[in-house]
Amino acid sequence: MIGAGPAALCIAAALAERGVRVHGLAPEDPAQPWPNTYGIWGPELDALGLGGLLAHRWSNTCSYFGAGLASGAVSHGIDYGLFDKTALQQHWWRACQAGGVVWRRGRAVAIDHHPSASEVITAAGERLQARLVIDATGHQSGFVQRPDEGPVAGQAAYGIVGRFSSPPVDPGQFVLMDYRCDHLSEAERRCGPPTFLYAMDVGEGLFFAEETSLALAPPVPYDLLKDRLLRRLRHRGIEVDQVQHEEFCLFPMNLPLPDLQQRVVGFGGSASMVHPASGYMVGALLRRAPALADAIAAGLNAPGVDGEQLSRGAWQALWPLELQRKHALYRFGLEKLMRFSDPQLRAHFATFFSLPHGQWYGFLTNTLTLPQLIAAMVRLFVQAPWSVKIGLMGMQGRELPLALRIVRP
Ligand SMILES: Cc1cc2nc3c(=O)[nH]c(=O)nc-3n(C[C@H](O)[C@H](O)[C@H](O)COP(=O)(O)OP(=O)(O)OC[C@H]3O[C@@H](n4cnc5c(N)ncnc54)[C@H](O)[C@@H]3O)c2cc1C
């Protein structure tokens, strides 16, 4: 198993729990703290019995989809949380330790495949043999092959954890998307990329405020995001008093599905597991690791299974047909959103979050069945104002091939 991020630890733990002998390879100590902070909807963890892994949990969750500062908040009525990173890492780490996962420091540079085994070659020239190689090296994986389907959109964000002259959000509040934009010039609103504020009260006088671009190709540069964040705050009479941490966030949102016939099996960012409409992934790791680990354990234990059959069984368990179809549907939807103007985007999200909780929550967490997901999208279309309907109807660029892939992934 290559990597030591959330995906690597998650799948290593699941395999170890099933008695599979796992060897991990990563350049850093796998117990070293991860750089990113991960957010998730509270009920996603509750459903897995893991609510205790949250460091923060907000019940006052909302967004703003009006243009002006005076426009009101849309309350979400569903808890949102930030992981206690150490607790999440320890959760998986303990299972790895109990299952005897062996870690080695090093960077993989190549992988060779033989009929019944594979060989990972490290930068130091070692050759490590395994029945199956799992690539959990993240979004920039050099080993998992996927088709080139044109520009990949990036979610980009610049954020500050710090102290502010006055609170950027209400005390105890979490703001998912604040699209208010009256701090921008008319030209910026018309031609600039739509960006929103993602912000929360993290306690003890500290707030996290992040200017975010949902998805765009090429991604919105950090300088622009930082400038927008500071102008947004200043417009509200808020200055940054102390910066405790700056977050620079960039990851691909709409990577095509990997080739599901290849020998290397991906998990996490390498396997295109980021939700193409929201950018979330950690909930998917937790929900999807058991099926992948079951398939790998069964394949390893079955007599006469060669390397190709083992990999194919693993990929099918990770990306069954229904998930492939939903991935195509999400990518199709994102393609449309990326073309929307700022007012269209605000109207779209206002409609989206007026859907019944089960529909928008299920859409964002990828927990709806395909028919339920289609029903949510149809309802969104019916309820949307004409400005959004028109945007949703026109087919441009790669939208048609993506729409066809919903039927035939
Ligand atoms: C700033 C930021 C914030 C995010 N916030 C959220 C969030 O709030 N919620 C959410 O669900 N998702 C979030 N995401 C999306 C996604 O969950 C993360 O990108 C996540 O870290 C991906 O996990 P991963 O384990 O696949 O890859 P990574 O976390 O990138 O880990 C990759 C691992 O592979 C190792 N590696 C890389 N190359 C090699 C090699 N050649 N040989 C050996 N090891 C190698 C690395 O050292 C590392 O250990 C965020 C992403 C970013 C960038």
The ligand as an ORCA input file, in Angstrom:
! r2SCAN-3c Opt
* xyz 0 1
  C      -6.462     21.817      1.888
  C      -7.477     20.723      1.637
  C      -8.622     20.665      2.419
  C      -9.545     19.623      2.241
  N     -10.654     19.595      3.038
  C     -11.495     18.550      2.951
  C     -12.589     18.447      3.866
  O     -12.824     19.356      4.669
  N     -13.374     17.337      3.813
  C     -13.140     16.338      2.909
  O     -13.860     15.327      2.935
  N     -12.148     16.448      1.994
  C     -11.317     17.508      1.990
  N     -10.292     17.599      1.088
  C     -10.228     16.627     -0.032
  C      -9.538     15.288      0.309
  O     -10.241     14.667      1.380
  C      -8.067     15.465      0.681
  O      -7.342     15.924     -0.423
  C      -7.386     14.189      1.237
  O      -6.206     14.569      1.901
  C      -7.018     13.162      0.173
  O      -6.555     12.020      0.850
  P      -5.579     10.954      0.211
  O      -5.139     10.062      1.335
  O      -6.186     10.371     -0.998
  O      -4.300     11.805     -0.297
  P      -3.278     12.694      0.523
  O      -3.864     13.208      1.764
  O      -2.732     13.683     -0.471
  O      -2.105     11.678      0.938
  C      -1.222     11.130     -0.025
  C      -0.160     10.296      0.688
  O       0.637      9.614     -0.284
  C       2.022      9.873     -0.042
  N       2.714      9.783     -1.331
  C       2.550     10.598     -2.419
  N       3.351     10.158     -3.437
  C       3.993      9.059     -2.972
  C       4.949      8.155     -3.555
  N       5.371      8.289     -4.817
  N       5.408      7.131     -2.798
  C       4.984      6.963     -1.512
  N       4.068      7.781     -0.915
  C       3.607      8.810     -1.644
  C       2.034     11.245      0.605
  O       3.265     11.464      1.289
  C       0.821     11.113      1.524
  O       1.155     10.365      2.669
  C      -9.345     18.631      1.229
  C      -8.208     18.731      0.419
  C      -7.283     19.754      0.607
  C      -6.072     19.819     -0.307
*
